[in-house]
Amino acid sequence: MQVYKALFKVIKKNLPMLMIYVVVFLFFAIFLSNVNTNPLEEDFTETKVNMVFINNDGDSLLAAGLEGYLGQNANFVFIPDESKQLQDALFFKEVEYILKIPKGFTASFLAGSETELTKAAAPGSTSELYLNSLINKYLNTVRIYLSYTANLTIEELLARAEEDLAQKTTVRLEALTGKTETTKSEKCAYYYNYLAYSLIATLTLGVGAVMVVFNNLDLKRRTLCSPVKLRDLNLQLILGNLSYGLAAWLVMILASIIMYGSYMFSGKGLLFLLNSFIFTLAILSLSFLIANVIKSLNAANAVANVIALGSSFISGVFVPQALLGKTVLTIAGFTPTYWYVKTNNLIAELVYQPHDLKPIFGNMLIVIGFAIGILLLTVVITKQKRTSSG
Amino acid sequence: MIFWTFLFPILLATFFNLAFANLFNADSFSEIKIGIIDNEEFRENTSFVTAIQAVSAEKGNTNENSLFVVTYTSKAEAAKLLAENKVEGYIHFDGGPELVVKQSGLNQTIIKSFLDDYQQLSSTITAIIKENPAALQQGLLANVFERVDYLQETPMGRGQPDAMVIPFYALIAMACLYGGFFGLKEIVALQADLSPEGARVNVAPIHKLRLFTASMFAAITVLLVEILILLAYLIFVLKINFGNQFGFIMLTSIVGTVTGVTFGAFIAAVVKTGEGLKIGIIISLTMTMCFLSGMMYDKIKYIISSRVPLLGYLNPLNLITDSFYALYFYDSYGQYYLNIGLLCAFCIFFSSVVYLVLRRRTYASL
């Protein structure tokens, strides 16, 4: 087993470089999978847009009334009325709407003139449209009372308007069956999607580093004249790469088992594990192909980054597939990553009906197809290389 | 080296562009698809029918008031459309309007708000007629439906708020700092114990500062050309919005380039062990700084600048990103000048340390 052992010596030497990707992955997976999930819904809740409410009109009742009404329909975020901070908050979507009530607004509103409030938002956004309509609704209702009723104090005016605005439509949330474990499944799907990136990086890089050493011409000649059979040599190489792939896979699924516990051994969890295992095989054979074409460790590093980042971006690892363009997805269809991510998303949505399992296993078969296809291609290429350069 | 400083950013930018293409307009409003169950009660409610028609878009024909694309349908069909995500919700008149949805969300809230609105207006009208029966003759209905727009848009910054530009700005900053590889190479070539070139250069009767300056300028020139091509690719091919202050954008690129090269030189001079480790440190530091500047997740930049601003100012990559952002969005230059000033301070600090390490060093044995 000298070859097998030598292979792991090479891996050990490159361990710091490989660990970078594992650490990056764990960070991404743990941090982002906890940020990006929606809480489980039991009842319909109105979406509240984050906004800043700045009142420069003193303690006016009208402004207070508007503030109270908006408070029921939006989240107020306090940000000091300072241009840089407001700009940053709006730009990075900490808030989506900024409303300023100018001085003297109440007086001129009650006098019947059409004074204006100033607002800032991302132009044409849905949240802008929604808050525009809420604010105008409130002020218009007050305006109508103001023009058609006599002898009402401001308090009474506002009370009437607010009474009308308290009218609500009933909303029924169409219950979906089997929604209980959705949150965990969604988190898990995020985790396993991110796994694609690091797995590709660590495998291409690791296998690349090993094969660059073994394919070094001088070293190869020396190995070939040693009393190790060529078949044994190749077998040990394949075994070594397989064990490395398996080890990388185990390290990466470990965190998910720690985070999600027994869920990983439930039906869905096992499907996630199986899917990632099959994906590992496909990426292993891809790494093997790459390793046999490149010449140096630097090239391995470059190719690993391009393939890992590239296929992750177009396959929906970082940006959900639903948000990607059609053309992008069509191109992505030629990578195993696309099918792997697609399967993860399907597993997350799965509601346990036999016909739902069919596309999942279908996609897994496609990934296995990739594994075999790429492996065959590698065999052809190495065979040709051997006969051409000797 | 050309790969990391040039090809890699270009590839990454292309991937970003592919992946974010649809995100650019994810926020902008497009008509919400709804279903309405076409039953007796709905048809009798003529004012509602008119109201909904006023805000619904005909297929392929939208106007600025349109909120919804309406499908009039039966109850069973509506439930099916909802299940298949063909509509976001449907309205059912069964002793008053009822909205049926599958999940909570902003679009669903807007449908609800429209229905609320309808009931609230009816309530207002009834209340006023009760109090002032003459109101109808005074044009109440027309007045109710003619809403005054009390809001005035004030643009918050120079450009449109669009956080999707941040990853691209951070990308240029990343390319600048990867330029550290050039700086590293120059420093290795100046040290006699690290390279044969260094050994040769050390016996030449030239002042170290002169050597250092000359090699830095060479590295900066090469990197600057790359950065400018990258910038041109982003602006003209991928059409990323950088604003239109050409002079300042150039200044940022130049200062960023110098920062990158001196950063690499600094790492090369300070870290004593092999070249592999130096490269590893440059890559991992750069990647960490990228993340903290919002390249992978733009909100990180905001979180840092609002909660731990010091961390933002100590991150040269973030300073470059922030300079582009300040040029694009802020209407004043205070922040921009501060960023550029700090970057220059970094350059001076890096170069001084490098020079202190290099100067007067002699070797007893090589």
Boltz contact constraints between the chains, C-beta under 6 A:
constraints:
  - contact:
      token1: [A, 20]
      token2: [B, 284]
      max_distance: 6.0
  - contact:
      token1: [A, 41]
      token2: [B, 104]
      max_distance: 6.0
  - contact:
      token1: [A, 44]
      token2: [B, 104]
      max_distance: 6.0
  - contact:
      token1: [A, 45]
      token2: [B, 104]
      max_distance: 6.0
  - contact:
      token1: [A, 46]
      token2: [B, 109]
      max_distance: 6.0
  - contact:
      token1: [A, 47]
      token2: [B, 105]
      max_distance: 6.0
  - contact:
      token1: [A, 47]
      token2: [B, 106]
      max_distance: 6.0
  - contact:
      token1: [A, 47]
      token2: [B, 109]
      max_distance: 6.0
  - contact:
      token1: [A, 87]
      token2: [B, 156]
      max_distance: 6.0
  - contact:
      token1: [A, 87]
      token2: [B, 157]
      max_distance: 6.0
  - contact:
      token1: [A, 90]
      token2: [B, 156]
      max_distance: 6.0
  - contact:
      token1: [A, 90]
      token2: [B, 161]
      max_distance: 6.0
  - contact:
      token1: [A, 91]
      token2: [B, 161]
      max_distance: 6.0
  - contact:
      token1: [A, 91]
      token2: [B, 329]
      max_distance: 6.0
  - contact:
      token1: [A, 92]
      token2: [B, 163]
      max_distance: 6.0
  - contact:
      token1: [A, 92]
      token2: [B, 299]
      max_distance: 6.0
  - contact:
      token1: [A, 92]
      token2: [B, 302]
      max_distance: 6.0
  - contact:
      token1: [A, 94]
      token2: [B, 302]
      max_distance: 6.0
  - contact:
      token1: [A, 114]
      token2: [B, 148]
      max_distance: 6.0
  - contact:
      token1: [A, 116]
      token2: [B, 150]
      max_distance: 6.0
  - contact:
      token1: [A, 116]
      token2: [B, 152]
      max_distance: 6.0
  - contact:
      token1: [A, 117]
      token2: [B, 150]
      max_distance: 6.0
  - contact:
      token1: [A, 117]
      token2: [B, 151]
      max_distance: 6.0
  - contact:
      token1: [A, 118]
      token2: [B, 152]
      max_distance: 6.0
  - contact:
      token1: [A, 118]
      token2: [B, 154]
      max_distance: 6.0
  - contact:
      token1: [A, 119]
      token2: [B, 151]
      max_distance: 6.0
  - contact:
      token1: [A, 120]
      token2: [B, 154]
      max_distance: 6.0
  - contact:
      token1: [A, 120]
      token2: [B, 156]
      max_distance: 6.0
  - contact:
      token1: [A, 122]
      token2: [B, 161]
      max_distance: 6.0
  - contact:
      token1: [A, 124]
      token2: [B, 28]
      max_distance: 6.0
  - contact:
      token1: [A, 124]
      token2: [B, 29]
      max_distance: 6.0
  - contact:
      token1: [A, 125]
      token2: [B, 27]
      max_distance: 6.0
  - contact:
      token1: [A, 125]
      token2: [B, 28]
      max_distance: 6.0
  - contact:
      token1: [A, 126]
      token2: [B, 29]
      max_distance: 6.0
  - contact:
      token1: [A, 126]
      token2: [B, 106]
      max_distance: 6.0
  - contact:
      token1: [A, 129]
      token2: [B, 29]
      max_distance: 6.0
  - contact:
      token1: [A, 130]
      token2: [B, 110]
      max_distance: 6.0
  - contact:
      token1: [A, 132]
      token2: [B, 151]
      max_distance: 6.0
  - contact:
      token1: [A, 136]
      token2: [B, 147]
      max_distance: 6.0
  - contact:
      token1: [A, 136]
      token2: [B, 150]
      max_distance: 6.0
  - contact:
      token1: [A, 139]
      token2: [B, 150]
      max_distance: 6.0
  - contact:
      token1: [A, 140]
      token2: [B, 147]
      max_distance: 6.0
  - contact:
      token1: [A, 141]
      token2: [B, 124]
      max_distance: 6.0
  - contact:
      token1: [A, 144]
      token2: [B, 124]
      max_distance: 6.0
  - contact:
      token1: [A, 144]
      token2: [B, 144]
      max_distance: 6.0
  - contact:
      token1: [A, 148]
      token2: [B, 128]
      max_distance: 6.0
  - contact:
      token1: [A, 148]
      token2: [B, 132]
      max_distance: 6.0
  - contact:
      token1: [A, 148]
      token2: [B, 135]
      max_distance: 6.0
  - contact:
      token1: [A, 149]
      token2: [B, 131]
      max_distance: 6.0
  - contact:
      token1: [A, 149]
      token2: [B, 132]
      max_distance: 6.0
  - contact:
      token1: [A, 164]
      token2: [B, 120]
      max_distance: 6.0
  - contact:
      token1: [A, 164]
      token2: [B, 123]
      max_distance: 6.0
  - contact:
      token1: [A, 164]
      token2: [B, 124]
      max_distance: 6.0
  - contact:
      token1: [A, 165]
      token2: [B, 120]
      max_distance: 6.0
  - contact:
      token1: [A, 167]
      token2: [B, 119]
      max_distance: 6.0
  - contact:
      token1: [A, 167]
      token2: [B, 120]
      max_distance: 6.0
  - contact:
      token1: [A, 167]
      token2: [B, 123]
      max_distance: 6.0
  - contact:
      token1: [A, 168]
      token2: [B, 116]
      max_distance: 6.0
  - contact:
      token1: [A, 169]
      token2: [B, 97]
      max_distance: 6.0
  - contact:
      token1: [A, 169]
      token2: [B, 99]
      max_distance: 6.0
  - contact:
      token1: [A, 169]
      token2: [B, 112]
      max_distance: 6.0
  - contact:
      token1: [A, 169]
      token2: [B, 115]
      max_distance: 6.0
  - contact:
      token1: [A, 169]
      token2: [B, 116]
      max_distance: 6.0
  - contact:
      token1: [A, 170]
      token2: [B, 98]
      max_distance: 6.0
  - contact:
      token1: [A, 171]
      token2: [B, 99]
      max_distance: 6.0
  - contact:
      token1: [A, 171]
      token2: [B, 112]
      max_distance: 6.0
  - contact:
      token1: [A, 172]
      token2: [B, 100]
      max_distance: 6.0
  - contact:
      token1: [A, 174]
      token2: [B, 100]
      max_distance: 6.0
  - contact:
      token1: [A, 174]
      token2: [B, 102]
      max_distance: 6.0
  - contact:
      token1: [A, 302]
      token2: [B, 3]
      max_distance: 6.0
  - contact:
      token1: [A, 306]
      token2: [B, 11]
      max_distance: 6.0
  - contact:
      token1: [A, 310]
      token2: [B, 15]
      max_distance: 6.0
  - contact:
      token1: [A, 313]
      token2: [B, 15]
      max_distance: 6.0
  - contact:
      token1: [A, 313]
      token2: [B, 19]
      max_distance: 6.0
  - contact:
      token1: [A, 314]
      token2: [B, 18]
      max_distance: 6.0
  - contact:
      token1: [A, 319]
      token2: [B, 19]
      max_distance: 6.0
  - contact:
      token1: [A, 323]
      token2: [B, 22]
      max_distance: 6.0
  - contact:
      token1: [A, 323]
      token2: [B, 23]
      max_distance: 6.0
  - contact:
      token1: [A, 325]
      token2: [B, 21]
      max_distance: 6.0
  - contact:
      token1: [A, 325]
      token2: [B, 22]
      max_distance: 6.0
  - contact:
      token1: [A, 328]
      token2: [B, 18]
      max_distance: 6.0
